[in-house]
């Protein structure tokens, strides 16, 4: 059996430049602020503001990882709807997918098997919004695993 190496996707600017620089800046500004904390001076107020900004930037870069996870969930949800549609109708959803938005597809995945094919057609023909799609669902399949 051949072994395969699991390749990790790095974004060099994000992983090797921005994230380390933001972490270093956050640590540096925290240390500088702590050295003047308690003083009622302009220097302590400036270091406090710079520290808060550095922490916010670092937290924002870390939260960008959540964005990657949500993009992956959207891809998996799209594949789930494609598979269910094919299993129910024997036809590919891909030609119809071009007429649907991602939000419509995410709403369609909440429909039960009996409703899905009809709701796909109605969504395209009537240009239903995601809220309209959800309002028409009778057999609601709750998604408790989405982040």
N, CA, C and O atoms as a DFTB+ gen file, in Angstrom:
588 C
 N C O
     1  1       0.846      -1.175       0.000
     2  2       0.000       0.000       0.000
     3  2       0.894       1.241       0.000
     4  3       1.813       1.353       0.810
     5  1       0.624       2.137      -0.883
     6  2       1.412       3.367      -0.977
     7  2       0.955       4.345       0.097
     8  3      -0.239       4.511       0.344
     9  1       1.911       4.974       0.714
    10  2       1.563       5.980       1.716
    11  2       1.450       7.327       1.027
    12  3       2.193       7.639       0.097
    13  1       0.524       8.096       1.497
    14  2       0.349       9.440       0.951
    15  2       0.618      10.440       2.052
    16  3       0.326      10.200       3.224
    17  1       1.165      11.535       1.663
    18  2       1.438      12.593       2.623
    19  2       0.259      13.557       2.625
    20  3      -0.195      14.013       1.576
    21  1      -0.220      13.852       3.811
    22  2      -1.309      14.810       3.946
    23  2      -0.727      16.209       3.770
    24  3       0.039      16.673       4.615
    25  1      -1.078      16.869       2.702
    26  2      -0.534      18.194       2.450
    27  2      -1.388      19.240       3.157
    28  3      -2.617      19.211       3.104
    29  1      -0.713      20.140       3.804
    30  2      -1.368      21.222       4.527
    31  2      -1.302      22.462       3.654
    32  3      -0.265      22.755       3.059
    33  1      -2.399      23.183       3.577
    34  2      -2.438      24.397       2.774
    35  2      -2.073      25.590       3.653
    36  3      -2.784      25.924       4.601
    37  1      -0.976      26.209       3.324
    38  2      -0.565      27.413       4.028
    39  2      -0.739      28.617       3.112
    40  3      -0.522      28.537       1.903
    41  1      -1.130      29.716       3.707
    42  2      -1.137      30.991       3.013
    43  2       0.066      31.744       3.571
    44  3      -0.012      32.306       4.664
    45  1       1.171      31.764       2.839
    46  2       2.423      32.317       3.397
    47  2       2.270      33.706       4.009
    48  3       2.790      33.955       5.097
    49  1       1.574      34.605       3.341
    50  2       1.425      35.950       3.892
    51  2       0.692      35.903       5.232
    52  3       1.066      36.608       6.169
    53  1      -0.340      35.083       5.324
    54  2      -1.129      34.984       6.556
    55  2      -0.364      34.235       7.652
    56  3      -0.192      34.742       8.760
    57  1       0.093      33.020       7.324
    58  2       0.678      32.142       8.337
    59  2       2.094      32.518       8.752
    60  3       2.459      32.345       9.915
    61  1       2.889      33.021       7.834
    62  2       4.303      33.235       8.129
    63  2       4.706      34.700       8.245
    64  3       5.831      34.992       8.650
    65  1       3.817      35.623       7.902
    66  2       4.167      37.034       8.013
    67  2       3.200      37.753       8.947
    68  3       3.601      38.234      10.007
    69  1       1.922      37.829       8.557
    70  2       0.967      38.635       9.321
    71  2       0.690      38.086      10.716
    72  3       0.723      38.835      11.693
    73  1       0.420      36.799      10.818
    74  2       0.092      36.226      12.124
    75  2       1.260      36.325      13.109
    76  3       1.052      36.773      14.236
    77  1       2.484      35.925      12.730
    78  2       3.605      36.099      13.676
    79  2       3.883      37.562      14.005
    80  3       4.181      37.896      15.152
    81  1       3.786      38.434      13.001
    82  2       4.035      39.858      13.259
    83  2       2.986      40.420      14.213
    84  3       3.318      41.197      15.108
    85  1       1.736      40.038      14.034
    86  2       0.674      40.520      14.920
    87  2       0.856      39.981      16.340
    88  3       0.615      40.696      17.313
    89  1       1.276      38.733      16.457
    90  2       1.518      38.150      17.782
    91  2       2.676      38.866      18.485
    92  3       2.585      39.199      19.666
    93  1       3.752      39.094      17.752
    94  2       4.899      39.800      18.323
    95  2       4.498      41.206      18.743
    96  3       4.871      41.667      19.822
    97  1       3.740      41.882      17.894
    98  2       3.298      43.242      18.211
    99  2       2.386      43.246      19.433
   100  3       2.502      44.125      20.288
   101  1       1.484      42.279      19.524
   102  2       0.583      42.211      20.678
   103  2       1.383      41.990      21.960
   104  3       1.145      42.659      22.966
   105  1       2.320      41.063      21.925
   106  2       3.144      40.789      23.114
   107  2       3.966      42.014      23.488
   108  3       4.038      42.386      24.660
   109  1       4.580      42.634      22.500
   110  2       5.413      43.814      22.752
   111  2       4.588      44.944      23.371
   112  3       5.009      45.556      24.353
   113  1       3.418      45.220      22.801
   114  2       2.623      46.342      23.311
   115  2       2.052      46.039      24.690
   116  3       1.899      46.947      25.508
   117  1       1.739      44.784      24.957
   118  2       1.269      44.417      26.304
   119  2       2.385      44.674      27.319
   120  3       2.149      45.252      28.379
   121  1       3.601      44.240      26.983
   122  2       4.735      44.450      27.887
   123  2       5.008      45.945      28.094
   124  3       5.266      46.388      29.214
   125  1       4.947      46.709      27.008
   126  2       5.197      48.162      27.139
   127  2       4.115      48.825      27.973
   128  3       4.404      49.684      28.805
   129  1       2.859      48.422      27.748
   130  2       1.779      49.024      28.542
   131  2       1.922      48.652      30.014
   132  3       1.745      49.502      30.886
   133  1       2.243      47.382      30.299
   134  2       2.374      46.965      31.692
   135  2       3.484      47.717      32.418
   136  3       3.432      47.889      33.636
   137  1       4.486      48.163      31.665
   138  2       5.580      48.916      32.310
   139  2       5.143      50.325      32.712
   140  3       5.765      50.927      33.587
   141  1       4.096      50.860      32.098
   142  2       3.621      52.207      32.443
   143  2       2.204      52.198      32.995
   144  3       1.628      53.256      33.249
   145  1       1.641      51.014      33.181
   146  2       0.267      50.909      33.684
   147  2       0.172      51.518      35.072
   148  3       1.101      51.419      35.874
   149  1      -0.945      52.138      35.338
   150  2      -1.163      52.751      36.643
   151  2      -0.774      54.213      36.672
   152  3      -1.214      54.962      37.544
   153  1       0.044      54.618      35.728
   154  2       0.410      56.035      35.646
   155  2      -0.702      56.774      34.919
   156  3      -1.318      56.244      33.994
   157  1      -0.945      57.984      35.343
   158  2      -1.925      58.807      34.641
   159  2      -1.160      59.733      33.715
   160  3      -1.046      60.937      33.947
   161  1      -0.630      59.118      32.638
   162  2       0.179      59.907      31.712
   163  2      -0.281      59.639      30.284
   164  3      -0.977      58.668      29.987
   165  1       0.140      60.538      29.434
   166  2      -0.199      60.363      28.022
   167  2       0.473      59.124      27.453
   168  3      -0.096      58.439      26.603
   169  1       1.669      58.840      27.914
   170  2       2.387      57.653      27.440
   171  2       1.614      56.371      27.772
   172  3       1.524      55.474      26.934
   173  1       1.059      56.277      28.976
   174  2       0.314      55.063      29.339
   175  2      -0.964      54.948      28.517
   176  3      -1.351      53.844      28.133
   177  1      -1.624      56.070      28.244
   178  2      -2.845      56.028      27.424
   179  2      -2.529      55.619      25.982
   180  3      -3.279      54.859      25.368
   181  1      -1.424      56.124      25.453
   182  2      -1.032      55.760      24.085
   183  2      -0.701      54.275      24.006
   184  3      -1.153      53.585      23.092
   185  1       0.091      53.780      24.965
   186  2       0.428      52.343      24.941
   187  2      -0.804      51.478      25.145
   188  3      -0.884      50.380      24.595
   189  1      -1.763      51.954      25.926
   190  2      -2.999      51.204      26.099
   191  2      -3.738      51.100      24.757
   192  3      -4.186      50.017      24.380
   193  1      -3.864      52.204      24.050
   194  2      -4.560      52.199      22.754
   195  2      -3.836      51.322      21.737
   196  3      -4.475      50.560      21.012
   197  1      -2.520      51.422      21.679
   198  2      -1.751      50.604      20.739
   199  2      -1.891      49.132      21.096
   200  3      -2.009      48.287      20.209
   201  1      -1.877      48.816      22.403
   202  2      -2.033      47.430      22.849
   203  2      -3.398      46.886      22.423
   204  3      -3.484      45.776      21.899
   205  1      -4.450      47.648      22.641
   206  2      -5.797      47.207      22.265
   207  2      -5.883      46.983      20.759
   208  3      -6.455      45.988      20.314
   209  1      -5.326      47.890      19.976
   210  2      -5.343      47.720      18.524
   211  2      -4.562      46.477      18.094
   212  3      -5.005      45.738      17.214
   213  1      -3.409      46.247      18.709
   214  2      -2.610      45.068      18.365
   215  2      -3.359      43.787      18.703
   216  3      -3.318      42.826      17.935
   217  1      -4.039      43.762      19.836
   218  2      -4.809      42.577      20.225
   219  2      -5.979      42.365      19.267
   220  3      -6.270      41.229      18.893
   221  1      -6.645      43.434      18.871
   222  2      -7.766      43.321      17.930
   223  2      -7.285      42.786      16.578
   224  3      -7.933      41.919      15.992
   225  1      -6.169      43.290      16.087
   226  2      -5.622      42.808      14.809
   227  2      -5.259      41.330      14.911
   228  3      -5.579      40.550      14.014
   229  1      -4.594      40.942      15.994
   230  2      -4.218      39.542      16.172
   231  2      -5.463      38.656      16.248
   232  3      -5.515      37.605      15.611
   233  1      -6.469      39.077      17.027
   234  2      -7.705      38.297      17.143
   235  2      -8.408      38.194      15.788
   236  3      -8.956      37.144      15.449
   237  1      -8.394      39.272      15.023
   238  2      -9.005      39.236      13.690
   239  2      -8.320      38.236      12.774
   240  3      -8.982      37.520      12.023
   241  1      -7.011      38.186      12.833
   242  2      -6.273      37.223      12.013
   243  2      -6.549      35.790      12.458
   244  3      -6.653      34.891      11.624
   245  1      -6.666      35.575      13.755
   246  2      -6.998      34.236      14.252
   247  2      -8.413      33.859      13.826
   248  3      -8.661      32.710      13.460
   249  1      -9.339      34.810      13.867
   250  2     -10.730      34.523      13.487
   251  2     -10.866      34.248      11.991
   252  3     -11.852      33.657      11.551
   253  1      -9.890      34.671      11.224
   254  2      -9.911      34.373       9.800
   255  2      -9.931      32.863       9.573
   256  3     -10.459      32.388       8.568
   257  1      -9.356      32.119      10.506
   258  2      -9.405      30.654      10.428
   259  2     -10.851      30.168      10.441
   260  3     -11.176      29.196       9.758
   261  1     -11.725      30.824      11.203
   262  2     -13.142      30.459      11.238
   263  2     -13.765      30.653       9.867
   264  3     -14.627      29.877       9.453
   265  1     -13.329      31.685       9.168
   266  2     -13.828      31.940       7.816
   267  2     -13.505      30.766       6.899
   268  3     -14.335      30.367       6.082
   269  1     -12.312      30.217       7.031
   270  2     -11.934      29.068       6.215
   271  2     -12.848      27.883       6.511
   272  3     -13.267      27.177       5.594
   273  1     -13.155      27.665       7.777
   274  2     -14.032      26.551       8.166
   275  2     -15.431      26.743       7.601
   276  3     -16.046      25.780       7.143
   277  1     -15.938      27.953       7.625
   278  2     -17.273      28.210       7.087
   279  2     -17.313      28.012       5.573
   280  3     -18.309      27.529       5.033
   281  1     -16.238      28.382       4.896
   282  2     -16.182      28.145       3.448
   283  2     -16.241      26.647       3.164
   284  3     -16.915      26.215       2.229
   285  1     -15.552      25.875       3.954
   286  2     -15.573      24.426       3.776
   287  2     -16.954      23.866       4.065
   288  3     -17.424      22.985       3.344
   289  1     -17.613      24.358       5.104
   290  2     -18.969      23.894       5.405
   291  2     -19.917      24.203       4.248
   292  3     -20.776      23.386       3.917
   293  1     -19.771      25.359       3.642
   294  2     -20.619      25.705       2.502
   295  2     -20.409      24.730       1.347
   296  3     -21.366      24.323       0.690
   297  1     -19.160      24.361       1.104
   298  2     -18.871      23.401       0.028
   299  2     -19.500      22.043       0.330
   300  3     -20.075      21.409      -0.555
   301  1     -19.390      21.601       1.576
   302  2     -19.955      20.308       1.961
   303  2     -21.483      20.356       1.866
   304  3     -22.100      19.392       1.412
   305  1     -22.096      21.455       2.285
   306  2     -23.554      21.578       2.206
   307  2     -24.018      21.546       0.754
   308  3     -25.029      20.917       0.442
   309  1     -23.297      22.212      -0.126
   310  2     -23.642      22.189      -1.553
   311  2     -23.576      20.759      -2.087
   312  3     -24.459      20.327      -2.829
   313  1     -22.534      20.033      -1.709
   314  2     -22.403      18.641      -2.141
   315  2     -23.517      17.773      -1.567
   316  3     -24.004      16.863      -2.239
   317  1     -23.920      18.046      -0.342
   318  2     -25.003      17.296       0.287
   319  2     -26.310      17.474      -0.500
   320  3     -27.023      16.502      -0.749
   321  1     -26.615      18.703      -0.884
   322  2     -27.837      18.960      -1.638
   323  2     -27.744      18.311      -3.019
   324  3     -28.722      17.742      -3.504
   325  1     -26.579      18.393      -3.648
   326  2     -26.394      17.731      -4.948
   327  2     -26.660      16.235      -4.836
   328  3     -27.376      15.661      -5.657
   329  1     -26.084      15.613      -3.822
   330  2     -26.241      14.170      -3.647
   331  2     -27.682      13.794      -3.358
   332  3     -28.206      12.849      -3.949
   333  1     -28.329      14.517      -2.461
   334  2     -29.730      14.213      -2.138
   335  2     -30.621      14.391      -3.358
   336  3     -31.496      13.565      -3.619
   337  1     -30.399      15.471      -4.107
   338  2     -31.207      15.724      -5.297
   339  2     -31.027      14.584      -6.304
   340  3     -31.997      14.112      -6.896
   341  1     -29.786      14.151      -6.491
   342  2     -29.527      13.051      -7.421
   343  2     -30.182      11.761      -6.941
   344  3     -30.777      11.036      -7.739
   345  1     -30.079      11.469      -5.654
   346  2     -30.692      10.252      -5.114
   347  2     -32.211      10.269      -5.265
   348  3     -32.829       9.229      -5.496
   349  1     -32.804      11.441      -5.135
   350  2     -34.263      11.548      -5.191
   351  2     -34.817      11.602      -6.609
   352  3     -35.909      11.099      -6.873
   353  1     -34.063      12.213      -7.523
   354  2     -34.589      12.415      -8.876
   355  2     -33.843      11.625      -9.946
   356  3     -34.366      11.410     -11.039
   357  1     -32.632      11.198      -9.635
   358  2     -31.812      10.538     -10.641
   359  2     -31.192      11.518     -11.620
   360  3     -30.592      11.105     -12.612
   361  1     -31.330      12.808     -11.354
   362  2     -30.789      13.854     -12.227
   363  2     -29.772      14.686     -11.462
   364  3     -29.841      14.813     -10.239
   365  1     -28.843      15.241     -12.195
   366  2     -27.829      16.098     -11.598
   367  2     -28.411      17.475     -11.290
   368  3     -29.200      18.019     -12.062
   369  1     -28.010      18.020     -10.162
   370  2     -28.435      19.370      -9.782
   371  2     -27.558      20.439     -10.432
   372  3     -27.939      21.609     -10.478
   373  1     -26.394      20.045     -10.931
   374  2     -25.429      21.031     -11.447
   375  2     -26.005      21.988     -12.492
   376  3     -25.743      23.187     -12.398
   377  1     -26.774      21.527     -13.479
   378  2     -27.319      22.499     -14.445
   379  2     -28.254      23.523     -13.790
   380  3     -28.334      24.669     -14.233
   381  1     -28.951      23.107     -12.748
   382  2     -29.886      24.011     -12.071
   383  2     -29.175      24.910     -11.065
   384  3     -29.651      25.997     -10.736
   385  1     -28.046      24.444     -10.591
   386  2     -27.309      25.163      -9.551
   387  2     -26.905      26.566      -9.978
   388  3     -26.818      27.469      -9.147
   389  1     -26.660      26.750     -11.254
   390  2     -26.258      28.062     -11.752
   391  2     -27.352      29.105     -11.547
   392  3     -27.086      30.307     -11.542
   393  1     -28.585      28.631     -11.379
   394  2     -29.720      29.536     -11.196
   395  2     -30.061      29.757      -9.723
   396  3     -31.008      30.474      -9.401
   397  1     -29.286      29.138      -8.832
   398  2     -29.518      29.253      -7.393
   399  2     -28.333      29.938      -6.722
   400  3     -27.186      29.770      -7.135
   401  1     -28.624      30.701      -5.694
   402  2     -27.548      31.279      -4.897
   403  2     -27.131      30.276      -3.823
   404  3     -27.845      29.311      -3.545
   405  1     -25.986      30.515      -3.236
   406  2     -25.529      29.633      -2.163
   407  2     -26.513      29.653      -0.997
   408  3     -26.783      28.610      -0.401
   409  1     -27.046      30.816      -0.668
   410  2     -28.003      30.910       0.443
   411  2     -29.271      30.120       0.148
   412  3     -29.844      29.516       1.055
   413  1     -29.714      30.114      -1.096
   414  2     -30.870      29.296      -1.458
   415  2     -30.546      27.811      -1.272
   416  3     -31.362      27.056      -0.742
   417  1     -29.369      27.403      -1.704
   418  2     -28.980      26.000      -1.580
   419  2     -28.890      25.602      -0.108
   420  3     -29.316      24.509       0.267
   421  1     -28.341      26.480       0.720
   422  2     -28.259      26.185       2.145
   423  2     -29.642      26.084       2.772
   424  3     -29.838      25.310       3.709
   425  1     -30.589      26.841       2.279
   426  2     -31.966      26.729       2.771
   427  2     -32.626      25.451       2.264
   428  3     -33.389      24.815       2.991
   429  1     -32.339      25.080       1.041
   430  2     -32.925      23.864       0.459
   431  2     -32.485      22.611       1.198
   432  3     -33.227      21.630       1.240
   433  1     -31.308      22.626       1.775
   434  2     -30.841      21.423       2.469
   435  2     -31.649      21.135       3.720
   436  3     -31.560      20.038       4.271
   437  1     -32.434      22.097       4.178
   438  2     -33.259      21.901       5.362
   439  2     -34.587      21.215       5.034
   440  3     -35.325      20.824       5.938
   441  1     -34.887      21.071       3.752
   442  2     -36.146      20.460       3.324
   443  2     -36.065      18.938       3.398
   444  3     -35.003      18.347       3.203
   445  1     -37.190      18.326       3.679
   446  2     -37.268      16.871       3.689
   447  2     -37.155      16.316       2.281
   448  3     -37.256      17.057       1.303
   449  1     -36.945      15.002       2.180
   450  2     -36.743      14.357       0.888
   451  2     -37.934      14.530      -0.049
   452  3     -37.745      14.703      -1.253
   453  1     -39.150      14.487       0.475
   454  2     -40.335      14.615      -0.377
   455  2     -40.453      16.010      -0.988
   456  3     -40.974      16.173      -2.091
   457  1     -39.964      17.009      -0.261
   458  2     -40.134      18.401      -0.697
   459  2     -38.996      18.925      -1.562
   460  3     -39.191      19.845      -2.356
   461  1     -37.824      18.352      -1.415
   462  2     -36.629      18.930      -2.035
   463  2     -36.751      19.151      -3.542
   464  3     -36.514      20.270      -3.999
   465  1     -37.108      18.140      -4.336
   466  2     -37.164      18.384      -5.790
   467  2     -38.137      19.501      -6.174
   468  3     -37.824      20.332      -7.027
   469  1     -39.292      19.521      -5.559
   470  2     -40.279      20.567      -5.869
   471  2     -39.813      21.942      -5.442
   472  3     -40.037      22.927      -6.145
   473  1     -39.167      22.009      -4.292
   474  2     -38.672      23.300      -3.822
   475  2     -37.530      23.826      -4.677
   476  3     -37.391      25.036      -4.852
   477  1     -36.715      22.928      -5.207
   478  2     -35.650      23.357      -6.117
   479  2     -36.275      24.034      -7.331
   480  3     -35.869      25.128      -7.724
   481  1     -37.260      23.377      -7.914
   482  2     -37.926      23.945      -9.090
   483  2     -38.623      25.264      -8.754
   484  3     -38.520      26.233      -9.507
   485  1     -39.328      25.299      -7.627
   486  2     -40.023      26.531      -7.231
   487  2     -39.026      27.653      -6.955
   488  3     -39.285      28.810      -7.287
   489  1     -37.902      27.322      -6.357
   490  2     -36.892      28.341      -6.054
   491  2     -36.370      28.991      -7.327
   492  3     -36.126      30.196      -7.371
   493  1     -36.204      28.172      -8.362
   494  2     -35.698      28.691      -9.628
   495  2     -36.780      29.480     -10.357
   496  3     -36.549      30.606     -10.796
   497  1     -37.960      28.880     -10.482
   498  2     -39.027      29.511     -11.267
   499  2     -39.573      30.769     -10.603
   500  3     -39.837      31.768     -11.273
   501  1     -39.739      30.716      -9.282
   502  2     -40.351      31.853      -8.579
   503  2     -39.314      32.771      -7.944
   504  3     -39.664      33.767      -7.311
   505  1     -38.033      32.435      -8.115
   506  2     -36.930      33.213      -7.543
   507  2     -37.163      33.461      -6.044
   508  3     -37.135      34.595      -5.567
   509  1     -37.392      32.361      -5.326
   510  2     -37.661      32.441      -3.899
   511  2     -36.415      32.860      -3.126
   512  3     -35.300      32.450      -3.446
   513  1     -36.625      33.673      -2.119
   514  2     -35.523      34.031      -1.228
   515  2     -35.299      32.875      -0.248
   516  3     -36.172      32.019      -0.101
   517  1     -34.161      32.838       0.414
   518  2     -33.943      31.785       1.406
   519  2     -35.042      31.738       2.475
   520  3     -35.440      30.657       2.908
   521  1     -35.528      32.900       2.898
   522  2     -36.611      32.922       3.897
   523  2     -37.902      32.352       3.317
   524  3     -38.639      31.652       4.011
   525  1     -38.177      32.647       2.051
   526  2     -39.371      32.095       1.395
   527  2     -39.270      30.575       1.290
   528  3     -40.255      29.862       1.484
   529  1     -38.076      30.092       0.981
   530  2     -37.869      28.642       0.877
   531  2     -38.142      27.996       2.225
   532  3     -38.858      26.999       2.310
   533  1     -37.575      28.563       3.268
   534  2     -37.767      27.986       4.598
   535  2     -39.221      28.060       5.046
   536  3     -39.691      27.178       5.766
   537  1     -39.931      29.093       4.632
   538  2     -41.345      29.212       4.996
   539  2     -42.190      28.121       4.328
   540  3     -43.228      27.733       4.863
   541  1     -41.763      27.636       3.189
   542  2     -42.519      26.598       2.471
   543  2     -42.195      25.180       2.938
   544  3     -42.901      24.235       2.587
   545  1     -41.159      25.032       3.707
   546  2     -40.757      23.688       4.141
   547  2     -41.742      23.161       5.178
   548  3     -41.986      23.796       6.204
   549  1     -42.301      21.991       4.891
   550  2     -43.224      21.337       5.828
   551  2     -42.487      20.341       6.720
   552  3     -42.751      20.260       7.919
   553  1     -41.561      19.584       6.126
   554  2     -40.784      18.573       6.846
   555  2     -39.382      19.127       7.065
   556  3     -38.445      18.795       6.340
   557  1     -39.259      19.978       8.081
   558  2     -38.016      20.700       8.344
   559  2     -36.972      19.769       8.918
   560  3     -37.210      19.114       9.933
   561  1     -35.786      19.703       8.261
   562  2     -34.661      18.895       8.730
   563  2     -33.646      19.833       9.374
   564  3     -32.823      20.439       8.688
   565  1     -33.712      19.944      10.688
   566  2     -32.838      20.867      11.390
   567  2     -31.376      20.483      11.249
   568  3     -31.036      19.299      11.245
   569  1     -30.512      21.482      11.135
   570  2     -29.079      21.262      11.040
   571  2     -28.450      21.743      12.341
   572  3     -28.205      22.935      12.527
   573  1     -28.196      20.803      13.229
   574  2     -27.636      21.163      14.547
   575  2     -26.111      21.148      14.534
   576  3     -25.485      21.460      15.547
   577  1     -25.508      20.794      13.409
   578  2     -24.053      20.678      13.378
   579  2     -23.360      21.865      12.722
   580  3     -22.134      21.962      12.780
   581  1     -24.106      22.766      12.105
   582  2     -23.474      23.906      11.435
   583  2     -22.960      24.885      12.468
   584  3     -23.627      25.166      13.463
   585  1     -21.764      25.402      12.222
   586  2     -21.129      26.353      13.147
   587  2     -21.770      27.706      12.994
   588  3     -21.385      28.653      13.679
